[in-house]
Amino acid sequence: MASMKRADPTPSSHPEVAFVLELGRALQTFGVSAATLETALGRVADHLGLEGALYATPTGFLASLRKEGHHSKTYLQRIEAGESNLEKLAEAEGLVDLVLQGEVDVAGARARLAALKARPNRYGATRVIGAFGLSGLGVARCFEGGWREMLLGALLGLLVGLAVTSLQRRHNLNRLAPLLGGLVSAAGAALLAGLLSPASQAILILCGIIVLVPGLGLLVSMQELGTGNLVSGTARLAGTGLVFVLLAFGVGLGQRMVGTLQPPPMDPVPLPAWTLVPALALTALSFLVVFQGRMEDYGWTLAATVLGWGAARIGTQMLGPEAGAGLAALVLGSACNLWARRTRRPGATLLLPSLMLILPGSLGFRSLTLMLHQQPLEGLQAGFQAMVVTIALMLGLLLANATVSRRSF
């Protein structure tokens, strides 16, 4: 079969139309939701004197645009889903504000957008791999691990980070990163715990895959379904489910590979309460680097992480895990919305890193691993609990948006 020639993504002689299409591709690549994309492009198109309609999905958007005195044209933009980049997302949304305020013209905006897309990420592969190690160190303590789990979790995080970043450089293999991450986590956890020091394998595996668990994708898909974006929510939910399956299959394959080398399960040795503070600090820093955030925002990110973690702990003790997750989402979402309105920056800058510790991704992953180990009843129970906690988080964020309205363009 003959290959199809790739069309020009912005086939328009009108610079205003071309800018709207370029902006949409950039925003979607940097990680905005479908609703946010439609709102931003709609406001920009209206400001530039364009009439039309917009429809977005997680992997592309349709734009029917018409300049006064010309016929309407419909453009289909197919987007390769990119990794979250908080710094570029903030700058792209800042550019939208500048255009709407009339501080930059279309030509200048297109030049800035092109420079933004061409600029390399703030943190290269070496720093991202180091962030994987830091996340393993901090997450081990946050999930009640001891010194052994913290040290081995950091080492395992480095191994997973090295494997995943190496695979992501190959465009045709990067979708297998969750599979490889799960395999390295499970096999590495068994080998490290068996050869170096006895430790809890469950905590070690979570340390290795925490950055790869698509908890946020699960949450965003539930939000989109809850707000009526059915196509986007369903598509995102299907993609999230595939990542869960790849992770669980990788873990099962890794455990089968080590076979009899797996040490017997053991409970971690508890650590003093004060160790939680530096663990949260390291975890917030690691997620900030992985999601390509600005180091200038680290103080705010740490504050949001501590706020969300504390609200989840207090809510769980008082109301149970489901209501506790909803309370944490309500408190954290309200705080991030307030910060976004005052600073005119995206709330995801703080919300994305700080939500990782309270998202139920680990529960959804656990349900699939139980299924693979022929424990269907326990797997269904864990999966149902993950879904209930996800719904509680969704409701908490919806209430937060109703209490403190999100930043709007």
SVG drawing of the C-alpha trace seen along z (x, -y; Angstrom):
<svg xmlns="http://www.w3.org/2000/svg" viewBox="-23 -46 47 67">
<polyline fill="none" stroke="black" stroke-width="0.4" points="0.0,0.0 1.4,-3.4 2.1,-5.7 0.0,-8.9 1.8,-12.2 1.5,-14.2 -0.5,-17.4 0.6,-20.8 -0.8,-21.1 -1.7,-24.8 -2.9,-25.1 -4.2,-28.6 -3.2,-31.9 -4.7,-33.8 -2.2,-34.3 -5.0,-34.5 -6.3,-31.0 -2.8,-29.6 -2.0,-31.0 -5.2,-29.4 -4.2,-26.0 -0.6,-26.3 -1.7,-27.4 -4.1,-24.5 -1.4,-21.9 1.0,-23.5 -1.5,-23.5 -2.6,-20.0 1.0,-18.8 1.9,-20.4 -1.0,-18.7 -4.3,-20.7 -7.7,-19.0 -10.2,-19.1 -12.4,-21.6 -9.5,-24.0 -8.4,-23.7 -11.8,-24.6 -12.2,-27.6 -8.7,-29.0 -9.0,-28.6 -12.5,-30.0 -11.5,-33.1 -8.5,-33.7 -10.5,-33.1 -13.2,-35.5 -10.6,-38.1 -9.0,-37.8 -12.3,-38.3 -12.8,-34.7 -16.1,-32.9 -16.5,-29.1 -16.7,-26.1 -14.1,-23.9 -14.2,-20.3 -11.3,-18.7 -10.4,-15.1 -7.3,-13.9 -5.4,-13.3 -6.5,-16.1 -9.1,-18.7 -11.5,-20.0 -11.7,-23.7 -14.2,-25.2 -13.1,-28.8 -14.2,-31.7 -12.8,-35.2 -15.2,-37.9 -15.7,-38.1 -14.4,-34.5 -15.9,-31.0 -15.7,-28.8 -13.0,-26.1 -12.7,-23.0 -9.3,-21.9 -8.5,-18.5 -5.4,-18.6 -4.0,-15.2 -1.8,-15.5 0.7,-13.0 0.1,-13.0 3.1,-14.5 4.4,-14.4 3.3,-16.9 5.5,-20.0 4.4,-22.5 6.8,-25.2 5.9,-25.3 2.2,-25.0 2.4,-28.0 4.2,-30.1 1.7,-29.0 -1.3,-30.0 0.6,-33.3 0.9,-33.9 -2.9,-33.5 -3.4,-36.2 -1.0,-38.5 -2.9,-38.1 -6.3,-38.6 -5.0,-41.8 -3.7,-43.1 -0.1,-43.2 1.3,-41.2 0.1,-40.9 -0.4,-37.7 3.0,-37.8 4.8,-38.2 2.7,-35.5 3.5,-33.1 7.2,-33.8 7.1,-33.3 5.1,-30.1 7.6,-28.7 10.5,-29.6 8.7,-28.0 8.1,-24.7 11.7,-24.6 13.2,-25.2 14.6,-22.0 13.1,-20.9 14.4,-22.5 15.6,-19.2 17.5,-16.7 17.5,-12.9 20.2,-12.8 18.1,-15.0 14.9,-13.2 16.6,-9.9 17.8,-11.4 14.3,-12.5 13.1,-8.9 15.6,-8.0 14.4,-10.8 10.8,-9.8 11.6,-6.3 13.4,-7.5 10.5,-9.8 7.6,-7.6 9.0,-4.7 8.7,-6.8 5.4,-8.3 4.0,-4.7 5.3,-3.7 8.6,-2.2 11.8,-2.0 15.4,-2.9 15.9,0.3 12.9,-0.5 14.0,-4.1 17.5,-3.2 16.5,-0.3 13.6,-2.3 15.9,-5.1 18.2,-2.6 15.2,-0.9 13.8,-4.3 17.2,-5.1 17.1,-1.7 13.5,-2.3 14.2,-5.9 17.3,-4.8 15.3,-2.0 12.3,-4.2 14.1,-7.2 16.3,-5.0 13.2,-3.5 11.4,-6.8 14.1,-8.0 12.9,-5.4 9.8,-6.8 8.4,-3.4 8.9,-1.8 8.1,-4.6 4.5,-3.3 6.0,-0.2 7.6,-2.2 5.0,-1.2 5.6,2.5 9.4,2.1 9.0,0.0 6.8,2.7 9.2,5.5 12.2,3.7 10.4,2.7 9.2,6.3 12.4,8.1 14.6,5.4 12.6,5.3 13.0,9.1 16.7,9.1 17.5,6.1 15.5,7.4 17.0,10.9 20.7,10.0 21.3,6.7 18.9,6.4 15.5,7.8 12.7,5.3 9.0,5.0 8.7,5.8 5.3,4.2 6.7,0.8 9.7,1.2 7.6,2.0 5.5,-1.1 8.6,-3.2 9.7,-2.0 6.4,-2.6 4.9,-5.6 5.8,-8.1 4.5,-5.7 1.1,-5.0 -1.5,-7.0 -3.5,-8.1 -3.9,-11.6 -5.1,-10.3 -7.7,-8.3 -8.8,-11.4 -8.9,-13.7 -11.0,-11.1 -13.5,-11.0 -13.6,-14.8 -14.4,-14.9 -17.1,-12.3 -18.5,-14.2 -18.6,-17.5 -20.2,-16.0 -17.1,-15.6 -18.1,-12.0 -15.8,-11.3 -12.7,-12.8 -13.4,-11.1 -14.0,-7.7 -10.9,-7.9 -8.7,-9.1 -10.1,-6.4 -9.3,-3.7 -5.7,-5.0 -5.3,-5.0 -6.6,-1.4 -4.1,-0.3 -1.2,-1.8 -2.5,0.0 -2.6,3.3 1.0,2.8 2.2,2.0 0.5,5.0 1.7,7.3 5.2,6.0 5.1,6.6 3.8,10.1 6.4,10.9 9.2,9.6 8.0,11.7 7.9,14.8 11.4,14.1 13.0,14.0 10.9,17.1 12.3,18.7 14.8,15.9 12.0,13.9 12.5,13.5 9.7,14.1 7.5,11.1 8.4,8.9 7.1,5.8 9.1,2.6 10.7,1.2 8.8,-2.0 10.7,-5.3 10.3,-8.4 7.6,-10.8 10.0,-13.6 11.4,-11.7 8.1,-12.3 9.0,-16.0 12.2,-15.5 10.5,-12.7 7.6,-15.0 10.2,-17.6 12.1,-15.1 8.9,-13.7 7.7,-17.2 11.1,-18.0 11.1,-14.8 7.7,-15.3 8.5,-18.9 11.5,-17.7 9.6,-14.8 6.8,-17.1 9.3,-19.8 8.2,-22.5 10.1,-25.6 12.4,-25.4 11.0,-28.9 7.7,-27.1 9.2,-24.5 8.2,-26.3 4.6,-26.5 4.7,-22.9 6.0,-21.7 3.3,-23.7 0.6,-22.1 2.0,-18.6 2.1,-19.0 -1.4,-20.5 -2.8,-17.6 -1.0,-14.9 -2.1,-16.4 -5.7,-16.8 -5.8,-13.2 -4.4,-11.8 -6.7,-13.8 -9.7,-13.1 -9.0,-9.4 -8.6,-9.1 -11.9,-11.0 -14.1,-10.0 -12.5,-7.0 -10.4,-6.6 -13.1,-7.6 -14.3,-10.8 -10.7,-11.6 -9.6,-11.6 -12.5,-13.8 -11.7,-16.2 -8.0,-16.4 -9.1,-17.1 -11.5,-19.9 -8.8,-21.6 -6.0,-21.2 -8.2,-22.2 -9.5,-25.3 -5.9,-26.3 -4.5,-25.8 -7.4,-27.6 -6.9,-30.6 -3.2,-30.6 -3.9,-30.4 -6.3,-33.3 -3.8,-35.5 -0.8,-34.6 -2.5,-34.2 -0.8,-30.9 -2.3,-27.4 -3.4,-25.6 -1.9,-22.4 1.5,-23.8 0.8,-22.9 -2.0,-20.5 -0.3,-17.9 2.8,-17.2 0.9,-17.4 -1.9,-15.1 0.4,-12.2 0.6,-11.0 -3.1,-10.9 -4.3,-9.6 -5.6,-6.0 -3.4,-4.8 -1.6,-2.4 -4.9,-0.8 -5.9,-0.3 -2.5,1.2 -2.9,3.5 -6.2,4.7 -4.7,5.8 -1.7,7.6 -4.1,9.5 -6.0,10.6 -2.7,11.8 -2.0,13.8 -5.3,15.6 -7.0,13.7 -10.1,12.4 -12.2,11.5 -9.4,9.5 -8.6,7.8 -12.2,6.8 -12.4,5.4 -9.2,3.3 -10.4,2.1 -13.8,1.1 -12.1,-0.8 -9.9,-2.6 -12.9,-3.6 -14.8,-4.9 -11.7,-6.9 -11.4,-8.3 -15.0,-9.4 -14.5,-11.0 -11.5,-12.9 -13.5,-14.0 -16.3,-15.3 -13.8,-17.1 -12.2,-18.9 -15.7,-19.8 -16.7,-21.3 -13.4,-23.1 -14.0,-24.6 -17.5,-25.6 -16.2,-27.2 -13.2,-28.9 -13.6,-29.3 -10.7,-28.3 -8.6,-30.7 -10.3,-31.6 -9.0,-33.2"/>
</svg>
